[in-house]
Amino acid sequence: MKLFILLSRIPYPTEKGDKLRAFHQIRILSEHHEITLCALSDIPAHPDAIRILQQYCKRIEIIHLGKSGMVLNVLKAFLSGKPIQAGYFYRASARRQIHDLIDQTKPDHIYCQLLRVADYVRDLNVPKTLDYQDVFSKGMQRRIVSSPWWKKALFRLEYHRLLSFEKEIFNDFDNKTIISAPDRELIPHQDNKEIVIIPNGVDHNYFSPMERPKTYDLVFTGNMGYPPNVDAAEFLANHIFPQVLKVQPYARLLIAGATPHSKVLALRSDNVAVSGWVIDIRESYASSKIFIAPMRIGTGLQNKLLEAMSMKLPCITSPLANSALGAKEESEILVGSSVIEYARLIIQLLGDKEFADKIAENGHSFVKDKYDWKKSTAMLEDLFKSNHQK
């Protein structure tokens, strides 16, 4: 089949969840299909991006979204009733380019990632799949609670608009996909059971156990400019970790990941390291005894948990994050619901190596069995074929 894949970001490097998902899906789909990749971008492409993506794509088109038009587009979205998430990425000129490219390549199927790009192709009479991936409306609703008072009104408005838009675009696509079952239930459409669950995977050959000196007791990773990760980092460093230090005064915490927000950089101390971008994130996992992701806002599956479990670290997370992951509590993962509970679990793992090894081993087996890019992308491929055969 000839596939046209439309993304809101260039899927390399893979430091963000949507880019990671798209990259591996493209990599595997390219084994049997001809791919035209069209990616929007509001920043310059990474120097290696085109070279790496050309291995998998017959044609690559990057549509650069100039910064000068973004304020105007956000304003247009605000006045038109569209969510900012959609308006920020929309340009009439980009729409013309995308339609011209589709006319030239004549794809058998169009695959769109995230509602941000839905407006570009929703009216085309070509079989189409929309990957909701996460539920943006629910993520925005959770941000309202933790946001400063002066942002609450804007976030509340965006929440209602996202809710409406997620429902509005549903019937414009032949297929809909999402990462997890709990998120599927949150899509505000009466037929949300039609959405096919396509989980993420993890590259088990790459994220495999590594022997390294344990420089840190705890590690938390992710894109540290992303609000749910910023919130989790602050919660961890300012509230959970001080309770651990009361019992383990020499404990050390590593917060690792790209584009750290100023709030994250401010967490640095004698016991807390903030690394920023690291060339090989595996080194951050391997240098730590425990992985923790105390997520309080956001939606979707946490790739960081898949990677840490694949590297055989004992993991602690929140009920919110584990609802998407689906690991067995007290066996494959530990789940905390409060500052005191998180601290207790950390101290328990640090003090009981046999217990820590059991959680790590069980978690490793769980993620190897359930989360595999080839298996999940095969499900996506079957979905495309079902439309092609009609």
CORMO-V35039 format. One record per backbone hydrogen bond with DSSP energy under -0.5 kcal/mol. CO is the residue of the C=O (numbers start at 1). NH is the residue of the N-H. Records with the same first field share a line. If there is no record, write none. Layout:
# CORMO-V35039
CO=NH / NH
This chain:
# CORMO-V35039
1=3 / 34
2=108 / 109
3=5 / 36
4=6 / 111
5=7 / 38
6=113
7=40
10=12
12=46
13=15
16=20
17=21
18=22
19=23
20=24
21=25
22=26
23=27
24=28
25=29
26=30
28=31
29=32 / 33
33=35
34=3
35=37 / 58 / 59
36=5 / 38
37=61
38=7
39=63
41=65
46=49 / 50
48=52
49=53
50=54
52=55
53=56 / 57
59=37
61=39 / 63
62=64
63=41
64=66
66=69
67=70 / 71
69=73
70=74
71=75
72=76
73=77
74=78
75=79
76=80
77=81 / 82
83=86 / 87
84=88
87=90
91=95
92=96
93=97
94=98
95=99
96=100
97=101
98=102
99=103
100=104
101=105
102=106
109=4
110=112 / 129
111=6
112=114 / 131
114=117
115=118
117=120 / 121
118=121 / 122
121=124
124=126
127=110
128=174 / 175
129=112 / 131
130=132 / 177
131=114
132=134
133=179
134=136
135=139
136=140
137=141
138=142
139=143
140=144
141=145
142=146
143=147
144=147
148=151 / 152
149=153
151=155
152=156
153=157
154=158
155=159
156=160
157=161
158=162
159=163
160=164
161=165
162=166
163=167
164=168
165=169
167=170
169=172
170=173
175=130
176=196
177=132 / 133
178=198
180=184
181=185
182=186
183=186 / 187
184=187
187=189
189=192
191=194
192=195
196=178 / 198
197=199
202=204
203=207
206=208
210=212
213=215
216=289
217=290
218=254
219=292
220=256
222=224
223=226
224=261
226=229 / 230
227=231
228=232
229=233
230=234
231=235
232=236
233=237
234=238
235=239 / 240
236=241
239=243
240=243 / 244
241=245
242=246
243=247
244=247 / 248
248=251
252=217 / 218
253=273
254=220 / 256
255=275 / 276
256=222
258=224
261=264 / 265
262=266
264=267
265=268
271=253 / 273
272=269
273=255 / 275
276=257
280=283 / 284
281=284 / 285
282=286
283=287
285=288
287=215 / 216
289=314
290=219
291=316
293=295 / 318
301=303
302=305 / 306
303=307
304=308
305=309
306=310
307=311
308=313
309=312
314=291
315=334
316=293
317=336
318=322
319=323
320=324
321=324 / 325
322=326
328=331 / 332 / 333
333=330 / 331
334=317
336=319
338=342
339=343
340=344
341=345
342=346
343=347
344=348
345=349
346=350
347=351
348=352
352=356
353=357
354=358
355=359
356=360
357=361
358=362
359=363
360=364
361=365
362=366
363=367
364=368
365=369
366=370
367=371
370=372
371=202
372=376
373=377
374=378
375=379
376=380
377=381
378=382
379=383
380=384
381=385
382=386
383=387
384=387 / 388
385=389
387=390
